């Protein structure tokens, strides 16, 4: 997998994760598990130099 493909895959997953976070109860175990992945993806994308200003709708 090329770096470009990896970035694209992670951006798509980041978007899906945020959709799930919006419908999950914030106090639930599911939300907490999703948020862990959200944080991991956010760190990875920032390490690749991706500007998350427009992509990050959760902003946590």
PDB file of N, CA, C and O in Angstrom:
ATOM      1  N   UNK A   1       0.852  -1.171   0.000  1.00  0.00           N
ATOM      2  CA  UNK A   1       0.000   0.000   0.000  1.00  0.00           C
ATOM      3  C   UNK A   1       0.899   1.237   0.000  1.00  0.00           C
ATOM      4  O   UNK A   1       1.831   1.347   0.798  1.00  0.00           O
ATOM      5  N   UNK A   2       0.603   2.151  -0.900  1.00  0.00           N
ATOM      6  CA  UNK A   2       1.399   3.375  -0.966  1.00  0.00           C
ATOM      7  C   UNK A   2       0.992   4.323   0.160  1.00  0.00           C
ATOM      8  O   UNK A   2      -0.050   4.149   0.791  1.00  0.00           O
ATOM      9  N   UNK A   3       1.823   5.317   0.396  1.00  0.00           N
ATOM     10  CA  UNK A   3       1.514   6.310   1.437  1.00  0.00           C
ATOM     11  C   UNK A   3       0.214   7.042   1.098  1.00  0.00           C
ATOM     12  O   UNK A   3      -0.603   7.305   1.981  1.00  0.00           O
ATOM     13  N   UNK A   4       0.030   7.362  -0.154  1.00  0.00           N
ATOM     14  CA  UNK A   4      -1.185   8.051  -0.588  1.00  0.00           C
ATOM     15  C   UNK A   4      -2.435   7.203  -0.314  1.00  0.00           C
ATOM     16  O   UNK A   4      -3.450   7.715   0.158  1.00  0.00           O
ATOM     17  N   UNK A   5      -2.349   5.918  -0.610  1.00  0.00           N
ATOM     18  CA  UNK A   5      -3.472   5.006  -0.352  1.00  0.00           C
ATOM     19  C   UNK A   5      -3.754   4.885   1.146  1.00  0.00           C
ATOM     20  O   UNK A   5      -4.910   4.835   1.566  1.00  0.00           O
ATOM     21  N   UNK A   6      -2.691   4.838   1.942  1.00  0.00           N
ATOM     22  CA  UNK A   6      -2.848   4.745   3.385  1.00  0.00           C
ATOM     23  C   UNK A   6      -3.525   6.006   3.937  1.00  0.00           C
ATOM     24  O   UNK A   6      -4.413   5.922   4.785  1.00  0.00           O
ATOM     25  N   UNK A   7      -3.105   7.147   3.457  1.00  0.00           N
ATOM     26  CA  UNK A   7      -3.716   8.405   3.892  1.00  0.00           C
ATOM     27  C   UNK A   7      -5.190   8.432   3.509  1.00  0.00           C
ATOM     28  O   UNK A   7      -6.034   8.799   4.327  1.00  0.00           O
ATOM     29  N   UNK A   8      -5.508   8.051   2.286  1.00  0.00           N
ATOM     30  CA  UNK A   8      -6.897   8.032   1.830  1.00  0.00           C
ATOM     31  C   UNK A   8      -7.737   7.094   2.688  1.00  0.00           C
ATOM     32  O   UNK A   8      -8.842   7.450   3.099  1.00  0.00           O
ATOM     33  N   UNK A   9      -7.227   5.908   2.958  1.00  0.00           N
ATOM     34  CA  UNK A   9      -7.938   4.928   3.794  1.00  0.00           C
ATOM     35  C   UNK A   9      -8.200   5.493   5.188  1.00  0.00           C
ATOM     36  O   UNK A   9      -9.298   5.347   5.724  1.00  0.00           O
ATOM     37  N   UNK A  10      -7.196   6.134   5.769  1.00  0.00           N
ATOM     38  CA  UNK A  10      -7.348   6.698   7.105  1.00  0.00           C
ATOM     39  C   UNK A  10      -8.315   7.883   7.133  1.00  0.00           C
ATOM     40  O   UNK A  10      -9.045   8.057   8.108  1.00  0.00           O
ATOM     41  N   UNK A  11      -8.330   8.687   6.091  1.00  0.00           N
ATOM     42  CA  UNK A  11      -9.283   9.793   6.011  1.00  0.00           C
ATOM     43  C   UNK A  11     -10.705   9.257   5.929  1.00  0.00           C
ATOM     44  O   UNK A  11     -11.609   9.776   6.584  1.00  0.00           O
ATOM     45  N   UNK A  12     -10.902   8.227   5.130  1.00  0.00           N
ATOM     46  CA  UNK A  12     -12.239   7.621   5.012  1.00  0.00           C
ATOM     47  C   UNK A  12     -12.686   7.029   6.334  1.00  0.00           C
ATOM     48  O   UNK A  12     -13.843   7.187   6.725  1.00  0.00           O
ATOM     49  N   UNK A  13     -11.780   6.346   7.030  1.00  0.00           N
ATOM     50  CA  UNK A  13     -12.126   5.771   8.330  1.00  0.00           C
ATOM     51  C   UNK A  13     -12.401   6.871   9.354  1.00  0.00           C
ATOM     52  O   UNK A  13     -13.319   6.749  10.165  1.00  0.00           O
ATOM     53  N   UNK A  14     -11.623   7.929   9.319  1.00  0.00           N
ATOM     54  CA  UNK A  14     -11.814   9.062  10.231  1.00  0.00           C
ATOM     55  C   UNK A  14     -13.212   9.654  10.048  1.00  0.00           C
ATOM     56  O   UNK A  14     -13.878  10.002  11.023  1.00  0.00           O
ATOM     57  N   UNK A  15     -13.642   9.763   8.820  1.00  0.00           N
ATOM     58  CA  UNK A  15     -14.981  10.276   8.525  1.00  0.00           C
ATOM     59  C   UNK A  15     -16.063   9.352   9.076  1.00  0.00           C
ATOM     60  O   UNK A  15     -17.017   9.816   9.701  1.00  0.00           O
ATOM     61  N   UNK A  16     -15.919   8.050   8.847  1.00  0.00           N
ATOM     62  CA  UNK A  16     -16.898   7.073   9.360  1.00  0.00           C
ATOM     63  C   UNK A  16     -16.953   7.087  10.882  1.00  0.00           C
ATOM     64  O   UNK A  16     -18.034   7.052  11.470  1.00  0.00           O
ATOM     65  N   UNK A  17     -15.799   7.137  11.510  1.00  0.00           N
ATOM     66  CA  UNK A  17     -15.729   7.157  12.977  1.00  0.00           C
ATOM     67  C   UNK A  17     -16.491   8.363  13.522  1.00  0.00           C
ATOM     68  O   UNK A  17     -17.220   8.253  14.508  1.00  0.00           O
ATOM     69  N   UNK A  18     -16.319   9.497  12.883  1.00  0.00           N
ATOM     70  CA  UNK A  18     -17.017  10.697  13.343  1.00  0.00           C
ATOM     71  C   UNK A  18     -18.537  10.557  13.180  1.00  0.00           C
ATOM     72  O   UNK A  18     -19.300  11.019  14.029  1.00  0.00           O
ATOM     73  N   UNK A  19     -18.966   9.926  12.099  1.00  0.00           N
ATOM     74  CA  UNK A  19     -20.407   9.674  11.919  1.00  0.00           C
ATOM     75  C   UNK A  19     -20.941   8.829  13.070  1.00  0.00           C
ATOM     76  O   UNK A  19     -22.007   9.115  13.615  1.00  0.00           O
ATOM     77  N   UNK A  20     -20.200   7.792  13.436  1.00  0.00           N
ATOM     78  CA  UNK A  20     -20.630   6.914  14.523  1.00  0.00           C
ATOM     79  C   UNK A  20     -20.629   7.655  15.859  1.00  0.00           C
ATOM     80  O   UNK A  20     -21.515   7.443  16.687  1.00  0.00           O
ATOM     81  N   UNK A  21     -19.640   8.522  16.070  1.00  0.00           N
ATOM     82  CA  UNK A  21     -19.578   9.278  17.313  1.00  0.00           C
ATOM     83  C   UNK A  21     -20.789  10.189  17.475  1.00  0.00           C
ATOM     84  O   UNK A  21     -21.264  10.413  18.589  1.00  0.00           O
ATOM     85  N   UNK A  22     -21.281  10.708  16.362  1.00  0.00           N
ATOM     86  CA  UNK A  22     -22.420  11.618  16.428  1.00  0.00           C
ATOM     87  C   UNK A  22     -23.711  10.914  16.841  1.00  0.00           C
ATOM     88  O   UNK A  22     -24.605  11.554  17.393  1.00  0.00           O
ATOM     89  N   UNK A  23     -23.826   9.625  16.588  1.00  0.00           N
ATOM     90  CA  UNK A  23     -25.061   8.912  16.927  1.00  0.00           C
ATOM     91  C   UNK A  23     -24.946   8.104  18.218  1.00  0.00           C
ATOM     92  O   UNK A  23     -25.959   7.653  18.753  1.00  0.00           O
ATOM     93  N   UNK A  24     -23.742   7.917  18.718  1.00  0.00           N
ATOM     94  CA  UNK A  24     -23.543   7.145  19.949  1.00  0.00           C
ATOM     95  C   UNK A  24     -23.752   8.039  21.171  1.00  0.00           C
ATOM     96  O   UNK A  24     -23.476   9.239  21.136  1.00  0.00           O
ATOM     97  N   UNK A  25     -24.241   7.434  22.241  1.00  0.00           N
ATOM     98  CA  UNK A  25     -24.388   8.143  23.512  1.00  0.00           C
ATOM     99  C   UNK A  25     -22.994   8.427  24.076  1.00  0.00           C
ATOM    100  O   UNK A  25     -22.166   7.521  24.165  1.00  0.00           O
ATOM    101  N   UNK A  26     -22.733   9.672  24.453  1.00  0.00           N
ATOM    102  CA  UNK A  26     -21.388  10.047  24.901  1.00  0.00           C
ATOM    103  C   UNK A  26     -20.936   9.324  26.162  1.00  0.00           C
ATOM    104  O   UNK A  26     -19.735   9.204  26.401  1.00  0.00           O
ATOM    105  N   UNK A  27     -21.859   8.849  26.962  1.00  0.00           N
ATOM    106  CA  UNK A  27     -21.492   8.150  28.195  1.00  0.00           C
ATOM    107  C   UNK A  27     -21.320   6.643  27.999  1.00  0.00           C
ATOM    108  O   UNK A  27     -20.981   5.930  28.944  1.00  0.00           O
ATOM    109  N   UNK A  28     -21.548   6.165  26.796  1.00  0.00           N
ATOM    110  CA  UNK A  28     -21.535   4.726  26.553  1.00  0.00           C
ATOM    111  C   UNK A  28     -20.121   4.185  26.340  1.00  0.00           C
ATOM    112  O   UNK A  28     -19.199   4.913  25.972  1.00  0.00           O
ATOM    113  N   UNK A  29     -19.988   2.891  26.584  1.00  0.00           N
ATOM    114  CA  UNK A  29     -18.716   2.210  26.334  1.00  0.00           C
ATOM    115  C   UNK A  29     -18.387   2.226  24.845  1.00  0.00           C
ATOM    116  O   UNK A  29     -17.219   2.304  24.463  1.00  0.00           O
ATOM    117  N   UNK A  30     -19.411   2.153  24.014  1.00  0.00           N
ATOM    118  CA  UNK A  30     -19.211   2.187  22.561  1.00  0.00           C
ATOM    119  C   UNK A  30     -18.574   3.517  22.150  1.00  0.00           C
ATOM    120  O   UNK A  30     -17.622   3.538  21.370  1.00  0.00           O
ATOM    121  N   UNK A  31     -19.096   4.611  22.670  1.00  0.00           N
ATOM    122  CA  UNK A  31     -18.546   5.937  22.342  1.00  0.00           C
ATOM    123  C   UNK A  31     -17.081   6.019  22.769  1.00  0.00           C
ATOM    124  O   UNK A  31     -16.238   6.520  22.025  1.00  0.00           O
ATOM    125  N   UNK A  32     -16.786   5.528  23.961  1.00  0.00           N
ATOM    126  CA  UNK A  32     -15.407   5.585  24.460  1.00  0.00           C
ATOM    127  C   UNK A  32     -14.464   4.773  23.585  1.00  0.00           C
ATOM    128  O   UNK A  32     -13.331   5.186  23.340  1.00  0.00           O
ATOM    129  N   UNK A  33     -14.926   3.618  23.114  1.00  0.00           N
ATOM    130  CA  UNK A  33     -14.106   2.791  22.224  1.00  0.00           C
ATOM    131  C   UNK A  33     -13.903   3.474  20.875  1.00  0.00           C
ATOM    132  O   UNK A  33     -12.803   3.469  20.324  1.00  0.00           O
ATOM    133  N   UNK A  34     -14.962   4.054  20.359  1.00  0.00           N
ATOM    134  CA  UNK A  34     -14.869   4.768  19.085  1.00  0.00           C
ATOM    135  C   UNK A  34     -13.935   5.966  19.230  1.00  0.00           C
ATOM    136  O   UNK A  34     -13.139   6.252  18.337  1.00  0.00           O
ATOM    137  N   UNK A  35     -14.038   6.662  20.359  1.00  0.00           N
ATOM    138  CA  UNK A  35     -13.198   7.841  20.567  1.00  0.00           C
ATOM    139  C   UNK A  35     -11.718   7.480  20.597  1.00  0.00           C
ATOM    140  O   UNK A  35     -10.884   8.263  20.143  1.00  0.00           O
ATOM    141  N   UNK A  36     -11.378   6.298  21.129  1.00  0.00           N
ATOM    142  CA  UNK A  36      -9.971   5.856  21.102  1.00  0.00           C
ATOM    143  C   UNK A  36      -9.465   5.770  19.662  1.00  0.00           C
ATOM    144  O   UNK A  36      -8.366   6.230  19.349  1.00  0.00           O
ATOM    145  N   UNK A  37     -10.282   5.175  18.793  1.00  0.00           N
ATOM    146  CA  UNK A  37      -9.879   5.054  17.386  1.00  0.00           C
ATOM    147  C   UNK A  37      -9.838   6.425  16.713  1.00  0.00           C
ATOM    148  O   UNK A  37      -8.952   6.696  15.902  1.00  0.00           O
ATOM    149  N   UNK A  38     -10.789   7.281  17.049  1.00  0.00           N
ATOM    150  CA  UNK A  38     -10.815   8.657  16.543  1.00  0.00           C
ATOM    151  C   UNK A  38      -9.495   9.358  16.883  1.00  0.00           C
ATOM    152  O   UNK A  38      -8.897  10.016  16.031  1.00  0.00           O
ATOM    153  N   UNK A  39      -9.053   9.213  18.122  1.00  0.00           N
ATOM    154  CA  UNK A  39      -7.812   9.857  18.564  1.00  0.00           C
ATOM    155  C   UNK A  39      -6.614   9.286  17.819  1.00  0.00           C
ATOM    156  O   UNK A  39      -5.736  10.032  17.388  1.00  0.00           O
ATOM    157  N   UNK A  40      -6.575   7.968  17.667  1.00  0.00           N
ATOM    158  CA  UNK A  40      -5.476   7.330  16.929  1.00  0.00           C
ATOM    159  C   UNK A  40      -5.409   7.841  15.495  1.00  0.00           C
ATOM    160  O   UNK A  40      -4.337   8.194  15.004  1.00  0.00           O
ATOM    161  N   UNK A  41      -6.559   7.878  14.828  1.00  0.00           N
ATOM    162  CA  UNK A  41      -6.588   8.341  13.438  1.00  0.00           C
ATOM    163  C   UNK A  41      -6.197   9.806  13.339  1.00  0.00           C
ATOM    164  O   UNK A  41      -5.493  10.204  12.411  1.00  0.00           O
ATOM    165  N   UNK A  42      -6.646  10.601  14.282  1.00  0.00           N
ATOM    166  CA  UNK A  42      -6.325  12.026  14.276  1.00  0.00           C
ATOM    167  C   UNK A  42      -4.815  12.234  14.382  1.00  0.00           C
ATOM    168  O   UNK A  42      -4.243  13.061  13.672  1.00  0.00           O
ATOM    169  N   UNK A  43      -4.180  11.479  15.270  1.00  0.00           N
ATOM    170  CA  UNK A  43      -2.729  11.577  15.440  1.00  0.00           C
ATOM    171  C   UNK A  43      -2.009  11.131  14.171  1.00  0.00           C
ATOM    172  O   UNK A  43      -1.068  11.787  13.724  1.00  0.00           O
ATOM    173  N   UNK A  44      -2.451  10.018  13.593  1.00  0.00           N
ATOM    174  CA  UNK A  44      -1.811   9.517  12.360  1.00  0.00           C
ATOM    175  C   UNK A  44      -1.931  10.532  11.225  1.00  0.00           C
ATOM    176  O   UNK A  44      -0.952  10.818  10.534  1.00  0.00           O
ATOM    177  N   UNK A  45      -3.117  11.067  11.038  1.00  0.00           N
ATOM    178  CA  UNK A  45      -3.320  12.018   9.940  1.00  0.00           C
ATOM    179  C   UNK A  45      -2.506  13.282  10.150  1.00  0.00           C
ATOM    180  O   UNK A  45      -1.950  13.827   9.196  1.00  0.00           O
ATOM    181  N   UNK A  46      -2.429  13.753  11.380  1.00  0.00           N
ATOM    182  CA  UNK A  46      -1.611  14.935  11.662  1.00  0.00           C
ATOM    183  C   UNK A  46      -0.140  14.641  11.416  1.00  0.00           C
ATOM    184  O   UNK A  46       0.593  15.512  10.947  1.00  0.00           O
ATOM    185  N   UNK A  47       0.306  13.423  11.727  1.00  0.00           N
ATOM    186  CA  UNK A  47       1.695  13.041  11.476  1.00  0.00           C
ATOM    187  C   UNK A  47       2.006  13.030   9.982  1.00  0.00           C
ATOM    188  O   UNK A  47       3.140  13.287   9.578  1.00  0.00           O
ATOM    189  N   UNK A  48       0.996  12.732   9.162  1.00  0.00           N
ATOM    190  CA  UNK A  48       1.161  12.774   7.710  1.00  0.00           C
ATOM    191  C   UNK A  48       1.068  14.200   7.170  1.00  0.00           C
ATOM    192  O   UNK A  48       1.243  14.426   5.973  1.00  0.00           O
ATOM    193  N   UNK A  49       0.792  15.160   8.054  1.00  0.00           N
ATOM    194  CA  UNK A  49       0.716  16.556   7.636  1.00  0.00           C
ATOM    195  C   UNK A  49      -0.647  16.960   7.104  1.00  0.00           C
ATOM    196  O   UNK A  49      -0.768  17.978   6.423  1.00  0.00           O
ATOM    197  N   UNK A  50      -1.681  16.173   7.406  1.00  0.00           N
ATOM    198  CA  UNK A  50      -3.028  16.480   6.937  1.00  0.00           C
ATOM    199  C   UNK A  50      -3.638  17.542   7.844  1.00  0.00           C
ATOM    200  O   UNK A  50      -3.623  17.406   9.068  1.00  0.00           O
ATOM    201  N   UNK A  51      -4.173  18.596   7.242  1.00  0.00           N
ATOM    202  CA  UNK A  51      -4.860  19.651   7.981  1.00  0.00           C
ATOM    203  C   UNK A  51      -6.276  19.163   8.290  1.00  0.00           C
ATOM    204  O   UNK A  51      -7.076  18.961   7.377  1.00  0.00           O
ATOM    205  N   UNK A  52      -6.581  18.978   9.558  1.00  0.00           N
ATOM    206  CA  UNK A  52      -7.871  18.423   9.954  1.00  0.00           C
ATOM    207  C   UNK A  52      -8.938  19.485  10.202  1.00  0.00           C
ATOM    208  O   UNK A  52     -10.041  19.153  10.634  1.00  0.00           O
ATOM    209  N   UNK A  53      -8.638  20.731   9.943  1.00  0.00           N
ATOM    210  CA  UNK A  53      -9.588  21.811  10.209  1.00  0.00           C
ATOM    211  C   UNK A  53     -10.949  21.545   9.582  1.00  0.00           C
ATOM    212  O   UNK A  53     -11.975  21.714  10.241  1.00  0.00           O
ATOM    213  N   UNK A  54     -10.974  21.139   8.346  1.00  0.00           N
ATOM    214  CA  UNK A  54     -12.233  20.892   7.648  1.00  0.00           C
ATOM    215  C   UNK A  54     -12.770  19.486   7.891  1.00  0.00           C
ATOM    216  O   UNK A  54     -13.981  19.272   7.843  1.00  0.00           O
ATOM    217  N   UNK A  55     -11.894  18.536   8.149  1.00  0.00           N
ATOM    218  CA  UNK A  55     -12.301  17.139   8.301  1.00  0.00           C
ATOM    219  C   UNK A  55     -12.835  16.807   9.679  1.00  0.00           C
ATOM    220  O   UNK A  55     -13.698  15.941   9.818  1.00  0.00           O
ATOM    221  N   UNK A  56     -12.334  17.483  10.699  1.00  0.00           N
ATOM    222  CA  UNK A  56     -12.677  17.141  12.078  1.00  0.00           C
ATOM    223  C   UNK A  56     -13.945  17.878  12.520  1.00  0.00           C
ATOM    224  O   UNK A  56     -13.895  19.053  12.883  1.00  0.00           O
ATOM    225  N   UNK A  57     -15.077  17.175  12.484  1.00  0.00           N
ATOM    226  CA  UNK A  57     -16.331  17.795  12.892  1.00  0.00           C
ATOM    227  C   UNK A  57     -16.612  17.589  14.372  1.00  0.00           C
ATOM    228  O   UNK A  57     -17.453  18.288  14.938  1.00  0.00           O
ATOM    229  N   UNK A  58     -15.936  16.659  15.004  1.00  0.00           N
ATOM    230  CA  UNK A  58     -16.131  16.383  16.427  1.00  0.00           C
ATOM    231  C   UNK A  58     -15.328  17.369  17.269  1.00  0.00           C
ATOM    232  O   UNK A  58     -15.831  17.898  18.261  1.00  0.00           O
ATOM    233  N   UNK A  59     -14.104  17.612  16.882  1.00  0.00           N
ATOM    234  CA  UNK A  59     -13.188  18.560  17.531  1.00  0.00           C
ATOM    235  C   UNK A  59     -12.981  18.280  19.026  1.00  0.00           C
ATOM    236  O   UNK A  59     -13.060  19.187  19.855  1.00  0.00           O
ATOM    237  N   UNK A  60     -12.720  17.031  19.349  1.00  0.00           N
ATOM    238  CA  UNK A  60     -12.417  16.658  20.747  1.00  0.00           C
ATOM    239  C   UNK A  60     -10.949  16.360  20.890  1.00  0.00           C
ATOM    240  O   UNK A  60     -10.490  16.028  21.983  1.00  0.00           O
TER     241      UNK A  60
END
